[in-house]
Amino acid sequence: MSLIAIAITLLLALLLARPTGLYIAQAFNYERTWLDRWFGWLEKPIYVIGGIRKDNHTWKQYALAVVLSNALMILLVYLIFRFQGVLPLNPSGIASMEPTLAFNTAISFMTNTNLQHYSGESGLSYLSQMFGIVFMMFTAPASAFAVAIAFMRGLSGKSLGNFWVDMIRSITRILLPISFVLALVFVALGVPQTLEPTALATTLEGAKQEIARGPVASFLSIKELGNNGGGFFGVNSAHPFENPGGISNLLQILLMLLLGTSLPFTYGKMVGNKKQGRVLFVSMAMMFIVFLGISLVSENAGNPVINNLGIQHQQGSMEGKEVRFGVAQSSLYSVVTTASETGAVNTMHDTLTPIGGLITIGNMMLNTVFGGVGAGFINVLMYAMIAVFLSGLMVGRTPEFLGKKIEGKEMKLIAITLIINPLLILLPTALALFTQVDTISNPGFHGLTQALYEFTSSAANNGSGFEGLGDATPFWNISTGIVMFVGRYFSIITMLAVAGSLAVKKSVPETAGTFRTDNALFGTVFLGAVLIVGALTFFPALALGPIAEFLTLKP
């Protein structure tokens, strides 16, 4: 039954992907949609009040608008966190955040990472949750979505558009309508939505118990749809208020996959090559299915050490998993959340088997298995251009992508983008293992994996935690904050530069020697580029972490 449930979930995600993708293309090609009558009137006063002109940006103007606007929002929300103790909507009397923690949290949510070094129900007031966290849960994915749309326009030879218009349309035409409806659905399923203070209850033993609550449903819907992932509660979607049961779990998985799986179809429509969009979708789906299968096999096999003791393990490795979800749904959730750059969890990833943990880290290192809202799909297109470039080298022909020649300038920018990611992961991990031994709970291979996961999650803007770290310290707050910021905006700037360069190039007529990018051969080369580059970059670190841990558990 568990496999049937997984199959139904993935089938629903597949059925939603194409129509959603075509709708997004329609909205950002400025064609009429059925939501115009509902939100068109809302956008006009925003443009007037904000003084927004709908003129097209160059890639430099677009990148500058992204970085400066996001930096300003980081500063504003940082101030909210620092002064939440004296601000209103704080019925539980939660104190203001410590400076380095506020620095980390503001960057974390504005970069769509949502890494949390605090426990939501005890670390933030209602004001901070709604006007700080939820505010960024809309603006952060909207910023990345706008960049992805601009990148697609550049590849198709069009102007990049206007960042402010694209960001506002991302909110009004996609994020706000869907999250509003799903918030009501989550309320109907039993997720709290209230501004009342912490409830007090008397247990059967007569003790007093405080039960945290708040505006959770509205938080939850945009958390999953925008691939944000931060939890209103410390244990995230393992908490029964944040994930009451099977239906809410299904809806969360579908929301996490919705935009990432739809963007290949948006891309195919916007660049005028629907076949290429389908090839990219199928290639990513194949990686996803393989990784999911490996995780399911590993988690269902249980812990080899416990198995050798003769203890029954028919339920698989249930350590750290919610009984109401079981191994299958927990494994599916862990693969989906790391593949989609979301970071929400319904099980503690620190308790996954070594191979199950390897899959979650691998998803984030590759950052192309569907990817998240915008930024992940830009990585997919980057690897597609790498595949085209390598194919061109093998046949001695200047590579072409969508009729545009990919030359030295573009490949230098792509090479720099590729290099920065492993540097942001491996160098801080080495520094942490050398200086922060006391904050790592497990010695040996598992401890290395904990530190590696923390910086991988930060650099990939995923935000899920392997946990086991004493991470609420100045070192972890500042180091991961810097990694999240650079990991987010460096690649946005370089890839917008690539899009700007390709946008002004003349199209090259297709000939018999042109390498086709809309068939199975290209899909195979694309998969090879992703896996080979990823393996060459990260395999040594993985061999010292989860792979070595797995080998030590073998009888």
MARMARDO-647548 format. One record per residue (C-alpha): residue in one letter; x, y, z. Coordinates in nm, 4 decimals, always signed. Example, Ala and Ser with C-alpha at 12.3 -4.5 7.8 and 13.67 -1.06 7.14 Angstrom:
<sites>
A,+1.2300,-0.4500,+0.7800
S,+1.3670,-0.1060,+0.7140
</sites>
This chain:
<sites>
M,+0.0000,+0.0000,+0.0000
S,+0.2836,+0.2416,+0.0763
L,+0.4201,+0.2108,-0.2781
I,+0.0721,+0.2663,-0.4215
A,+0.0375,+0.5818,-0.2101
I,+0.3734,+0.7076,-0.3401
A,+0.2733,+0.6289,-0.6996
I,-0.0541,+0.8206,-0.6595
T,+0.1303,+1.1186,-0.5105
L,+0.3782,+1.1341,-0.7980
L,+0.1015,+1.0862,-1.0551
L,-0.0875,+1.3827,-0.9084
A,+0.2310,+1.5921,-0.9215
L,+0.2757,+1.4939,-1.2872
L,-0.0836,+1.5842,-1.3755
L,-0.0456,+1.9283,-1.2151
A,+0.2945,+2.0130,-1.3673
R,+0.2079,+2.0816,-1.7316
P,-0.1069,+2.2974,-1.6894
T,+0.0640,+2.4978,-1.4132
G,+0.3706,+2.5495,-1.6315
L,+0.1655,+2.6687,-1.9274
Y,-0.0314,+2.9054,-1.7060
I,+0.2939,+3.0559,-1.5717
A,+0.4203,+3.1089,-1.9264
Q,+0.0922,+3.2762,-2.0150
A,+0.1140,+3.5068,-1.7138
F,+0.4731,+3.6142,-1.7817
N,+0.4207,+3.6560,-2.1543
Y,+0.1635,+3.9169,-2.0441
E,-0.1208,+3.7286,-2.2074
R,-0.4689,+3.7470,-2.0602
T,-0.5397,+3.4979,-1.7814
W,-0.8477,+3.4269,-1.5718
L,-0.6769,+3.5884,-1.2707
D,-0.6508,+3.9295,-1.4413
R,-0.9924,+4.0380,-1.3173
W,-0.9021,+3.9455,-0.9605
F,-0.5496,+4.0852,-0.9324
G,-0.5050,+4.3305,-1.2190
W,-0.6650,+4.6065,-1.0110
L,-0.4296,+4.5278,-0.7212
E,-0.1119,+4.5611,-0.9259
K,-0.1840,+4.9072,-1.0683
P,-0.1809,+5.0985,-0.7354
I,+0.1342,+4.9058,-0.6332
Y,+0.3089,+5.0300,-0.9464
V,+0.1886,+5.3866,-0.8818
I,+0.2809,+5.3934,-0.5114
G,+0.6176,+5.2292,-0.5764
G,+0.6932,+5.4572,-0.8720
I,+0.7542,+5.1504,-1.0868
R,+0.7966,+5.2032,-1.4588
K,+0.7517,+4.9007,-1.6813
D,+1.0636,+4.9637,-1.8877
N,+1.2964,+4.6720,-1.9622
H,+1.6095,+4.6231,-1.7534
T,+1.9542,+4.5326,-1.8748
W,+2.1048,+4.2316,-1.6963
K,+2.3065,+4.4671,-1.4738
Q,+1.9974,+4.6687,-1.3782
Y,+1.8024,+4.3492,-1.3148
A,+2.0766,+4.2027,-1.0942
L,+2.1203,+4.5305,-0.9055
A,+1.7463,+4.5527,-0.8392
V,+1.7418,+4.1960,-0.7038
V,+2.0400,+4.2354,-0.4733
L,+1.9599,+4.5836,-0.3391
S,+1.5912,+4.5132,-0.2774
N,+1.6694,+4.1862,-0.1025
A,+1.9431,+4.3485,+0.1066
L,+1.7025,+4.6213,+0.2191
M,+1.4428,+4.3612,+0.3188
I,+1.7086,+4.1704,+0.5143
L,+1.7870,+4.4879,+0.7104
L,+1.4216,+4.5653,+0.7842
V,+1.3433,+4.2145,+0.9055
Y,+1.6663,+4.2029,+1.1076
L,+1.5429,+4.5075,+1.2987
I,+1.2070,+4.3387,+1.3641
F,+1.3840,+4.0371,+1.5126
R,+1.6137,+4.2538,+1.7237
F,+1.3237,+4.4514,+1.8741
Q,+1.0459,+4.1906,+1.8825
G,+1.0586,+4.1877,+2.2628
V,+0.9205,+4.5424,+2.2802
L,+0.6989,+4.5292,+1.9708
P,+0.3272,+4.4343,+1.9719
L,+0.1724,+4.0953,+1.8843
N,+0.3898,+3.9178,+2.1381
P,+0.1395,+3.7631,+2.3834
S,+0.3890,+3.5028,+2.5057
G,+0.6479,+3.7655,+2.5953
I,+0.9257,+3.6254,+2.3751
A,+1.2534,+3.8133,+2.4097
S,+1.4369,+3.9889,+2.1270
M,+1.6774,+3.7833,+1.9187
E,+2.0499,+3.7772,+1.9848
P,+2.2373,+3.9783,+1.7128
T,+2.4145,+3.6931,+1.5316
L,+2.1000,+3.4788,+1.5390
A,+1.8928,+3.7671,+1.3979
F,+2.1608,+3.8152,+1.1283
N,+2.1436,+3.4469,+1.0362
T,+1.7629,+3.4267,+1.0398
A,+1.7054,+3.7402,+0.8301
I,+1.9498,+3.6223,+0.5624
S,+1.8189,+3.2677,+0.5832
F,+1.4588,+3.3560,+0.4991
M,+1.5394,+3.6241,+0.2415
T,+1.7623,+3.3832,+0.0498
N,+1.4806,+3.1241,+0.0414
T,+1.6931,+2.8993,+0.2641
N,+1.4958,+2.9057,+0.5903
L,+1.7728,+2.7461,+0.7914
Q,+1.6651,+2.7762,+1.1553
H,+1.9027,+2.7975,+1.4507
Y,+1.6071,+2.8678,+1.6802
S,+1.2821,+2.6935,+1.7714
G,+0.9914,+2.8742,+1.6048
E,+0.7334,+2.8558,+1.8811
S,+0.9741,+2.9903,+2.1453
G,+1.2063,+3.2064,+1.9354
L,+0.9711,+3.4371,+1.7448
S,+0.6696,+3.6502,+1.8326
Y,+0.3559,+3.6498,+1.6191
L,+0.4680,+3.9831,+1.4722
S,+0.8028,+3.8358,+1.3690
Q,+0.6349,+3.5271,+1.2258
M,+0.3826,+3.7235,+1.0173
F,+0.5578,+4.0501,+0.9250
G,+0.9098,+3.9087,+0.9167
I,+0.9048,+3.5428,+0.8216
V,+0.5866,+3.5189,+0.6103
F,+0.6706,+3.8494,+0.4379
M,+1.0034,+3.7029,+0.3233
M,+0.8383,+3.3709,+0.2361
F,+0.6579,+3.5630,-0.0386
T,+0.9281,+3.8060,-0.1505
A,+1.2183,+3.5570,-0.1510
P,+1.0657,+3.2993,-0.3894
A,+0.9126,+3.5822,-0.5948
S,+1.2621,+3.7300,-0.6432
A,+1.4058,+3.3965,-0.7553
F,+1.1063,+3.3260,-0.9764
A,+1.1513,+3.6634,-1.1456
V,+1.5175,+3.5860,-1.2161
A,+1.4269,+3.2486,-1.3689
I,+1.1715,+3.4137,-1.5973
A,+1.4262,+3.6786,-1.6996
F,+1.6784,+3.4036,-1.7739
M,+1.4293,+3.2246,-1.9998
R,+1.3573,+3.5475,-2.1858
G,+1.7298,+3.6053,-2.2383
L,+1.7783,+3.2560,-2.3803
S,+1.4940,+3.3133,-2.6253
G,+1.6526,+3.6370,-2.7505
K,+1.4051,+3.8705,-2.5808
S,+1.4769,+4.1511,-2.3364
L,+1.5015,+4.0369,-1.9749
G,+1.1982,+4.2359,-1.8615
N,+1.1520,+4.4398,-1.5456
F,+1.2400,+4.2885,-1.2070
W,+0.9775,+4.4814,-1.0119
V,+0.6972,+4.3823,-1.2481
D,+0.8099,+4.0188,-1.2520
M,+0.8373,+3.9994,-0.8739
I,+0.4939,+4.1542,-0.8172
R,+0.3335,+3.9259,-1.0766
S,+0.5011,+3.6247,-0.9136
I,+0.3214,+3.7131,-0.5914
T,-0.0159,+3.8216,-0.7277
R,-0.0548,+3.5625,-1.0052
I,+0.1047,+3.2557,-0.8445
L,+0.2088,+3.2609,-0.4804
L,-0.0761,+3.4563,-0.3204
P,-0.3775,+3.2874,-0.4870
I,-0.2550,+2.9309,-0.4363
S,-0.1301,+2.9827,-0.0806
F,-0.4527,+3.1601,+0.0211
V,-0.6701,+2.8701,-0.0951
L,-0.4423,+2.6061,+0.0563
A,-0.4295,+2.7919,+0.3889
L,-0.8070,+2.7533,+0.4135
V,-0.7732,+2.3833,+0.3276
F,-0.5121,+2.3360,+0.6005
V,-0.7416,+2.5076,+0.8516
A,-1.0146,+2.2604,+0.7548
L,-0.7677,+1.9769,+0.8166
G,-0.7021,+2.0978,+1.1717
V,-0.3981,+2.3246,+1.1376
P,-0.4269,+2.6189,+1.3859
Q,-0.4817,+2.9742,+1.2622
T,-0.5120,+3.2071,+1.5595
L,-0.3555,+3.5043,+1.7337
E,-0.4474,+3.3724,+2.0764
P,-0.1553,+3.3184,+2.3178
T,-0.0139,+2.9827,+2.4220
A,-0.2901,+2.7574,+2.5549
L,-0.2703,+2.6168,+2.9064
A,-0.3893,+2.2613,+2.9700
T,-0.4048,+2.0281,+3.2676
T,-0.2711,+1.6795,+3.1986
L,-0.4192,+1.3555,+3.3342
E,-0.1532,+1.3625,+3.6056
G,-0.2671,+1.7099,+3.7099
A,+0.0395,+1.8913,+3.5748
K,+0.0166,+2.2178,+3.3817
Q,+0.1179,+2.2108,+3.0159
E,+0.1723,+2.4991,+2.7732
I,+0.0613,+2.4276,+2.4157
A,+0.2075,+2.6572,+2.1508
R,-0.0162,+2.7720,+1.8656
G,-0.0515,+3.0676,+1.6320
P,-0.1208,+3.1623,+1.2680
V,+0.0181,+2.8296,+1.1446
A,-0.2037,+2.7520,+0.8411
S,-0.1149,+3.0706,+0.6506
F,+0.2498,+3.0103,+0.7359
L,+0.2333,+2.6485,+0.6188
S,+0.0862,+2.7038,+0.2737
I,+0.3460,+2.9582,+0.1551
K,+0.6201,+2.7661,+0.3349
E,+0.5662,+2.4687,+0.1024
L,+0.4528,+2.6439,-0.2166
G,+0.7414,+2.8916,-0.2143
N,+0.9944,+2.6163,-0.1379
N,+1.0769,+2.7991,+0.1837
G,+1.0629,+2.5144,+0.4343
G,+1.1053,+2.6903,+0.7682
G,+0.8846,+2.5568,+1.0445
F,+0.6449,+2.7522,+1.2632
F,+0.7359,+2.4903,+1.5255
G,+1.0854,+2.3683,+1.6006
V,+1.0222,+2.0168,+1.4687
N,+0.8713,+2.1537,+1.1470
S,+0.6239,+1.9271,+0.9669
A,+0.6810,+1.6451,+1.2129
H,+0.4627,+1.8477,+1.4524
P,+0.0954,+1.7375,+1.4537
F,-0.0225,+2.1002,+1.4408
E,+0.1872,+2.1647,+1.1306
N,+0.1143,+1.8293,+0.9651
P,-0.1900,+1.6590,+1.1210
G,-0.2119,+1.3508,+0.8998
G,-0.1910,+1.1775,+0.5649
I,-0.3916,+1.4303,+0.3631
S,-0.1946,+1.7293,+0.4902
N,+0.1271,+1.5367,+0.4223
L,+0.0139,+1.4678,+0.0640
L,-0.0764,+1.8321,+0.0043
Q,+0.2592,+1.9498,+0.1392
I,+0.4480,+1.7173,-0.0954
L,+0.2405,+1.8352,-0.3934
L,+0.2999,+2.2005,-0.3018
M,+0.6752,+2.1452,-0.2731
L,+0.6862,+1.9836,-0.6183
L,+0.4350,+2.2096,-0.7936
L,+0.6473,+2.5002,-0.9182
G,+0.9718,+2.3079,-0.9652
T,+0.8068,+2.0453,-1.1864
S,+0.6090,+2.3051,-1.3825
L,+0.9012,+2.5293,-1.4810
P,+1.0346,+2.2974,-1.7563
F,+0.6979,+2.3349,-1.9310
T,+0.7060,+2.7114,-1.8728
Y,+1.0534,+2.7175,-2.0247
G,+0.9516,+2.5129,-2.3289
K,+0.6612,+2.7470,-2.3983
M,+0.8575,+3.0695,-2.3479
V,+1.1568,+2.9741,-2.5634
G,+0.9443,+2.8131,-2.8336
N,+1.0834,+2.4613,-2.7892
K,+0.8349,+2.2502,-2.5949
K,+1.0243,+1.9292,-2.6714
Q,+1.3351,+2.0585,-2.4972
G,+1.1287,+2.1449,-2.1916
R,+0.9886,+1.7914,-2.1864
V,+1.3369,+1.6397,-2.2234
L,+1.4608,+1.8359,-1.9227
F,+1.1524,+1.7340,-1.7226
V,+1.1978,+1.3647,-1.8037
S,+1.5716,+1.3783,-1.7260
M,+1.5095,+1.5320,-1.3834
A,+1.2229,+1.2907,-1.3171
M,+1.4541,+0.9966,-1.3879
M,+1.7090,+1.1224,-1.1348
F,+1.4321,+1.1795,-0.8828
I,+1.2893,+0.8272,-0.9229
V,+1.6317,+0.6641,-0.8916
F,+1.7217,+0.8626,-0.5792
L,+1.3811,+0.7940,-0.4249
G,+1.4173,+0.4218,-0.4945
I,+1.7597,+0.4079,-0.3287
S,+1.6284,+0.5928,-0.0223
L,+1.3244,+0.3641,+0.0098
V,+1.5360,+0.0489,-0.0155
S,+1.7854,+0.1742,+0.2410
E,+1.5272,+0.2935,+0.4950
N,+1.3118,-0.0188,+0.4606
A,+1.6147,-0.2437,+0.5103
G,+1.6645,-0.1011,+0.8586
N,+1.9848,-0.0585,+1.0558
P,+2.2286,-0.3472,+0.9853
V,+2.3647,-0.3404,+1.3422
I,+2.0157,-0.3769,+1.4927
N,+1.9233,-0.6392,+1.2336
N,+2.2248,-0.8505,+1.3351
L,+2.0944,-0.8582,+1.6913
G,+1.7945,-1.0544,+1.5689
I,+1.5478,-0.7732,+1.6353
Q,+1.2551,-0.7625,+1.3943
H,+1.2738,-0.4823,+1.1418
Q,+0.9716,-0.5364,+0.9158
Q,+0.8808,-0.1684,+0.9565
G,+1.2265,-0.0606,+0.8438
S,+1.4333,+0.2047,+1.0188
M,+1.1746,+0.3885,+1.2299
E,+1.4282,+0.5897,+1.4287
G,+1.3353,+0.9585,+1.4211
K,+1.0212,+0.9012,+1.2131
E,+0.6593,+0.9799,+1.2940
V,+0.4496,+0.6647,+1.3346
R,+0.1576,+0.8304,+1.1538
F,+0.3709,+0.8590,+0.8379
G,+0.5966,+0.5550,+0.8556
V,+0.9114,+0.4814,+0.6567
A,+0.7703,+0.5220,+0.3044
Q,+0.6144,+0.8665,+0.3470
S,+0.9102,+0.9860,+0.5535
S,+1.1572,+0.8768,+0.2838
L,+0.9452,+1.0334,+0.0094
Y,+0.9225,+1.3589,+0.2043
S,+1.2996,+1.3687,+0.2651
V,+1.3748,+1.3209,-0.1051
V,+1.1113,+1.5725,-0.2174
T,+1.2171,+1.8430,+0.0273
T,+1.5853,+1.8262,-0.0709
A,+1.5133,+1.7846,-0.4423
S,+1.2859,+2.0896,-0.4444
E,+1.5130,+2.3123,-0.2315
T,+1.2338,+2.3407,+0.0261
G,+1.3915,+2.2213,+0.3498
A,+1.0722,+2.1264,+0.5342
V,+1.0980,+1.7932,+0.7182
N,+0.8532,+1.5394,+0.8590
T,+1.1337,+1.3251,+0.9978
M,+1.4711,+1.4063,+1.1507
H,+1.7320,+1.3676,+0.8761
D,+2.0037,+1.3032,+1.1344
T,+1.8350,+0.9672,+1.2026
L,+1.8190,+0.8542,+0.8392
T,+2.0305,+0.5563,+0.7438
P,+2.3695,+0.6560,+0.5974
I,+2.2488,+0.5970,+0.2413
G,+1.9205,+0.7776,+0.3088
G,+2.1217,+1.0727,+0.4392
L,+2.3526,+1.0496,+0.1370
I,+2.0557,+1.0918,-0.0973
T,+1.9387,+1.4079,+0.0784
I,+2.2871,+1.5608,+0.0657
G,+2.3325,+1.4516,-0.2960
N,+2.0080,+1.6205,-0.3986
M,+2.1306,+1.9492,-0.2548
M,+2.4811,+1.9197,-0.3966
L,+2.3493,+1.8595,-0.7484
N,+2.0677,+2.1144,-0.6992
T,+1.9142,+2.0088,-1.0310
V,+1.6664,+1.7339,-0.9382
F,+1.3784,+1.9692,-1.0283
G,+1.5216,+2.2335,-0.7952
G,+1.3232,+2.5027,-0.6222
V,+1.1355,+2.8142,-0.7249
G,+1.3520,+2.9716,-0.9916
A,+1.7088,+2.9312,-0.8707
G,+1.7085,+2.5521,-0.9036
F,+1.5839,+2.5613,-1.2621
I,+1.8541,+2.8138,-1.3531
N,+2.1039,+2.5488,-1.2384
V,+1.9293,+2.2981,-1.4657
L,+1.9714,+2.5304,-1.7640
M,+2.3340,+2.5894,-1.6668
Y,+2.4016,+2.2154,-1.6821
A,+2.2122,+2.1980,-2.0129
M,+2.4541,+2.4535,-2.1580
I,+2.7480,+2.2598,-2.0162
A,+2.6134,+1.9482,-2.1905
V,+2.5870,+2.1383,-2.5191
F,+2.9359,+2.2821,-2.4786
L,+3.0923,+1.9417,-2.4099
S,+2.9096,+1.7924,-2.7070
G,+3.0392,+2.0717,-2.9275
L,+3.3969,+2.0075,-2.8148
M,+3.3666,+1.6378,-2.8980
V,+3.2643,+1.7051,-3.2598
G,+3.4814,+2.0138,-3.3120
R,+3.1913,+2.2550,-3.3600
T,+3.0997,+2.5783,-3.1820
P,+2.8189,+2.4780,-2.9475
E,+2.4766,+2.6321,-3.0001
F,+2.1881,+2.6510,-2.7557
L,+1.8481,+2.7681,-2.8788
G,+2.0156,+2.9117,-3.1861
K,+2.2726,+3.1130,-2.9887
K,+2.6450,+3.0337,-2.9884
I,+2.7876,+2.9532,-2.6460
E,+3.1367,+3.1007,-2.6442
G,+3.4186,+3.1711,-2.4049
K,+3.2473,+3.4553,-2.2183
E,+2.9449,+3.2456,-2.1259
M,+3.1488,+2.9406,-2.0296
K,+3.3787,+3.1445,-1.8050
L,+3.0766,+3.2750,-1.6165
I,+2.9336,+2.9226,-1.5892
A,+3.2708,+2.7844,-1.4729
I,+3.2910,+3.0484,-1.1984
T,+2.9368,+2.9621,-1.0909
L,+3.0267,+2.5928,-1.0740
I,+3.3395,+2.6569,-0.8680
I,+3.1816,+2.8814,-0.6049
N,+2.9337,+2.6172,-0.4838
P,+3.1882,+2.3535,-0.3691
L,+3.4062,+2.6263,-0.2192
L,+3.1128,+2.7469,-0.0100
I,+3.0505,+2.3927,+0.1120
L,+3.3898,+2.2273,+0.1546
L,+3.6032,+2.5100,+0.2964
P,+3.3643,+2.6053,+0.5816
T,+3.3084,+2.2351,+0.6584
A,+3.6820,+2.1844,+0.6998
L,+3.7046,+2.4936,+0.9200
A,+3.4143,+2.3756,+1.1362
L,+3.5631,+2.0282,+1.1821
F,+3.8898,+2.1889,+1.2891
T,+3.7521,+2.4530,+1.5281
Q,+3.3994,+2.3500,+1.6359
V,+3.4412,+1.9926,+1.7591
D,+3.2536,+2.0699,+2.0812
T,+2.9374,+2.1680,+1.8879
I,+2.9251,+1.8441,+1.6848
S,+2.7366,+1.5736,+1.8756
N,+2.8744,+1.2661,+1.6970
P,+3.2413,+1.1761,+1.6524
G,+3.3805,+1.0197,+1.3369
F,+3.2069,+0.9857,+1.0034
H,+2.8597,+1.0881,+1.1216
G,+2.9938,+1.4078,+1.2771
L,+3.1608,+1.4984,+0.9484
T,+2.8267,+1.4413,+0.7730
Q,+2.6508,+1.6726,+1.0182
A,+2.8854,+1.9618,+0.9399
L,+2.8867,+1.8835,+0.5663
Y,+2.5066,+1.8773,+0.5582
E,+2.4794,+2.2140,+0.7364
F,+2.6897,+2.3987,+0.4806
T,+2.5474,+2.2061,+0.1848
S,+2.1981,+2.3018,+0.2957
S,+2.3095,+2.6646,+0.3332
A,+2.4872,+2.6899,-0.0029
A,+2.1995,+2.5202,-0.1875
N,+1.9451,+2.7488,-0.0164
N,+1.7608,+2.4412,+0.1093
G,+1.7582,+2.4978,+0.4845
S,+1.6811,+2.1490,+0.6111
G,+1.8965,+2.0478,+0.9055
F,+2.0765,+1.7215,+0.9724
E,+2.0673,+1.8378,+1.3321
G,+2.3002,+1.7006,+1.5966
L,+2.4840,+2.0330,+1.5912
G,+2.4986,+2.2946,+1.8639
D,+2.4411,+2.5466,+1.5866
A,+2.2965,+2.8410,+1.7831
T,+2.6441,+2.9904,+1.8316
P,+2.8141,+3.2930,+1.6719
F,+3.0348,+3.0695,+1.4540
W,+2.7494,+2.8741,+1.2975
N,+2.5217,+3.1789,+1.2766
I,+2.7760,+3.3989,+1.0990
S,+2.9400,+3.1328,+0.8795
T,+2.6153,+2.9864,+0.7464
G,+2.4729,+3.3379,+0.7057
I,+2.7638,+3.4335,+0.4784
V,+2.7401,+3.1051,+0.2854
M,+2.3649,+3.1516,+0.2317
F,+2.4069,+3.5083,+0.1071
V,+2.6930,+3.4377,-0.1321
G,+2.5403,+3.1093,-0.2490
R,+2.2199,+3.2890,-0.3413
Y,+2.3286,+3.6106,-0.5056
F,+2.6596,+3.5179,-0.6674
S,+2.4955,+3.2649,-0.8988
I,+2.2027,+3.4989,-0.9702
I,+2.4424,+3.7717,-1.0881
T,+2.6613,+3.5432,-1.3009
M,+2.3702,+3.3624,-1.4663
L,+2.1883,+3.6896,-1.5396
A,+2.5113,+3.7979,-1.7086
V,+2.4953,+3.4809,-1.9212
A,+2.1325,+3.5545,-2.0104
G,+2.2160,+3.9148,-2.0973
S,+2.5016,+3.8027,-2.3206
L,+2.2879,+3.5482,-2.5069
A,+1.9949,+3.7889,-2.5422
V,+2.1909,+4.0278,-2.7655
K,+2.3444,+3.7587,-2.9862
K,+2.2063,+3.6944,-3.3314
S,+2.0376,+3.3617,-3.3883
V,+2.2317,+3.1070,-3.5904
P,+2.0296,+2.9126,-3.8488
E,+1.9930,+2.5436,-3.7690
T,+2.1893,+2.3122,-4.0000
A,+2.2435,+1.9375,-4.0370
G,+2.5420,+1.9645,-3.8026
T,+2.3519,+2.1395,-3.5220
F,+2.3380,+1.9335,-3.2037
R,+1.9711,+1.8842,-3.1210
T,+1.8688,+1.9614,-2.7660
D,+1.5187,+1.8156,-2.7740
N,+1.5799,+1.4424,-2.8007
A,+1.6842,+1.1449,-2.5880
L,+2.0529,+1.1836,-2.6793
F,+2.0631,+1.5318,-2.5316
G,+1.8822,+1.4088,-2.2219
T,+2.1500,+1.1417,-2.1772
V,+2.4333,+1.3932,-2.2195
F,+2.2598,+1.6294,-1.9771
L,+2.2305,+1.3565,-1.7116
G,+2.5941,+1.2620,-1.7660
A,+2.7073,+1.6228,-1.7207
V,+2.5112,+1.6590,-1.3970
L,+2.6273,+1.3324,-1.2423
I,+2.9897,+1.3459,-1.3572
V,+3.0476,+1.7070,-1.2503
G,+2.8709,+1.6405,-0.9200
A,+3.0633,+1.3206,-0.8540
L,+3.4012,+1.4717,-0.9369
T,+3.3300,+1.7674,-0.7101
F,+3.1804,+1.6087,-0.4011
F,+3.2547,+1.2337,-0.3996
P,+3.5683,+1.2592,-0.1785
A,+3.3724,+1.4425,+0.0935
L,+3.0819,+1.1981,+0.0683
A,+3.3248,+0.9055,+0.0877
L,+3.4547,+1.0364,+0.4195
G,+3.1038,+1.0958,+0.5537
P,+2.7914,+0.8895,+0.4794
I,+2.9621,+0.6290,+0.2598
A,+3.2266,+0.5526,+0.5233
E,+2.9568,+0.5399,+0.7914
F,+2.7570,+0.2925,+0.5817
L,+3.0601,+0.0668,+0.5407
T,+3.1243,+0.0617,+0.9162
L,+2.7680,-0.0635,+0.9758
K,+2.8000,-0.3543,+0.7360
P,+2.8456,-0.6950,+0.9066
</sites>
